[in-house]
Amino acid sequence: MMSTQLHSCIQIKAPARLHLGFLDLHGGLGRRFGSLGLTLDKPYTQITLSHAPELSVSGYGSQRVATYTQHFCKHLNLPTSLKIHLQQAIPEHVGLGSGTQLSLAVGVGIARYFELPLNVREIASLLERGARSGIGVAAFEQGGVILDGGRSNHDILPPPLIARLPFPTNWRILLIFDEQRQGVHGEQEVSAFRHLPPFPPERAAHLCRLILMQALPALALAELNRFGLAIAELQRVVGDHFAEAQGGRFTSPTVARILNYLEQQGVTGVGQSSWGPTGFAIVESQTQAEQLLNHLQKQFLPNNNALKFMICKGKNEGGSIQEENITTLNTCLSELQ
């Protein structure tokens, strides 16, 4: 005797993001942080989720998937009768938002599977994401270039999105990886924020004006040079503020040398994403990105095999969710004997 059941198979794809910098680390107006970020088309995290008799998790990084699943299901009193496979993952602790994107992929997948009326921001709150920056959540929600409004002491949800613009489709981002380094994370990150020196209010005012009156208008008009100059200044101010915690303006000395070299070559939009060590350079076309990549490989790779490069695009959509019904055949073996 056979019984046939229909179950959902859900695939979630979550994009990486660049965290370009904080605007207000002073917080004197009642909200602290405020972040500018950029969604990338790669790398990305992808999971599939379907029914199982009990929780079954597979793929690289499966322990984190299991932890997020158990936390989410326990909080909402849901069964963990799920099979989750992590097919692809954003590298951990390199400044591309791997933890937030993986947790959101898991939470959104479970919410869809159980047909829960939760939005992405509510799911992020349940999974304790977006404690300082709302960039990762907004990248999953909408993609593009995103600006959040920082946090107040009374916020429950992640910081509000206050501006979102598309990234020009012809521009490219060259990522620079140092595989011998990791960015500050975990308890070390918590401690670093706790012991940061005071951030002068005039410096916060400068950054807010820089982003509102130069970076965003330049982006809207696709003026790469003015946009890049604003990003580089944001990186200098924020990187120097975090220098004691991360060992310099940039976490990786090798990436720092490459970024300095790129600026000498006239590339304006360079910097480090979040705590790094991943660096980036924003250029005007695929052709320029490829030429730059070839030049950097010849210049720097012979002396450092930990260096990796990747050309990517901006992603002007958020994470994707695909769902289909699958048929599970339950066979009663006793009746077949």
Secondary structure as UniProt FT lines:
FT   STRAND          2..24
FT   TURN            28..29
FT   STRAND          32..51
FT   STRAND          56..58
FT   TURN            60..61
FT   HELIX           62..76
FT   STRAND          82..88
FT   TURN            92..93
FT   HELIX           98..113
FT   TURN            114..115
FT   HELIX           120..126
FT   TURN            127..128
FT   HELIX           135..141
FT   STRAND          145..148
FT   TURN            153..154
FT   STRAND          161..165
FT   TURN            169..170
FT   STRAND          172..178
FT   TURN            179..180
FT   HELIX           187..194
FT   HELIX           201..210
FT   HELIX           211..215
FT   HELIX           216..220
FT   TURN            221..222
FT   HELIX           224..241
FT   HELIX           243..246
FT   HELIX           253..264
FT   TURN            265..266
FT   STRAND          269..272
FT   TURN            274..275
FT   STRAND          279..283
FT   HELIX           286..300
FT   HELIX           301..303
FT   TURN            305..306
FT   STRAND          307..312
FT   STRAND          320..331
FT   HELIX           333..336
//
